Amino acid sequence: QVQLVESGGGLVQAGGSLRLSCVASGIGLNTNPVGWYRQAPLKQRELVASINSGGGSMYADSVKGRFTISKDNAKNTVYLQMNNLKPEDNAVYFCKIVSLSTRVDYWGQGTQVTVSS
């Protein structure tokens, strides 16, 4: 059974930092791409950053230079380091992994990030 568990969200002042973690079980990060998404109230879920099995990453324009995605294959964990947070970063953040063998997407339950101005 595949399970993704996010943590690390919270309340932070604008300009502050948070690091989100997503621990995967039942599926390997070393062979499947994983991404961080976010969803703000009344908005569609959007891709924030992703990292492939080889370690290549991409970012949404809105977070480039401020967020960094990384992973530790030994811990089967993906991270999202978020610096210089802005009120517009307020959202629930989710991790998603795509199983390349079954083409199934798996989502975590999400973690709330609140940035106060």
C-alpha positions, -999 to +999 in steps of 0.1 A: +000+000+000+014+034-010+013+061+015+026+097+015+028+116+047+036+154+047+048+174+076+065+207+084+037+232+077+028+259+101+025+296+107+054+319+097+059+356+092+065+370+057+102+366+049+105+335+070+113+299+060+098+265+064+109+230+053+082+205+043+089+168+043+070+140+026+078+104+036+068+078+011+061+041+018+052+014-006+068+032-035+103+043-042+114+079-049+145+066-066+125+053-096+094+076-097+090+113-101+075+133-072+061+168-070+049+194-045+016+210-052-004+236-034-040+247-032-051+280-019-088+287-009-110+290-040-081+283-063-071+253-084-043+231-072-010+240-088+024+225-093+051+242-072+081+220-079+090+185-090+120+162-091+125+132-112+142+099-104+176+113-117+174+143-095+164+168-121+140+195-108+117+222-121+098+250-104+069+273-109+079+308-119+063+321-087+087+302-064+119+302-085+149+314-064+129+309-032+120+272-030+142+242-034+130+206-038+153+178-029+151+142-019+169+116+002+164+082-015+178+063+015+150+078+036+125+078+008+117+114+016+113+145-005+117+180+009+106+214+000+127+242+015+108+274+013+126+307+019+115+343+018+079+332+022+052+356+010+015+359+020+006+346-015+023+313-006-006+306+018-020+272+009-023+236+017+008+218+003+006+183-011+031+159-024+023+136-052+042+107-066+036+091-100+041+054-104+057+050-137+049+013-137+011+016-131+006+053-142-012+058-109-009+091-090-006+090-052-013+120-030-005+128+006-030+144+029-015+179+028+001+203+052-011+238+058+013+267+053+002+301+066+023+332+060+014+363+079+021+398+066 
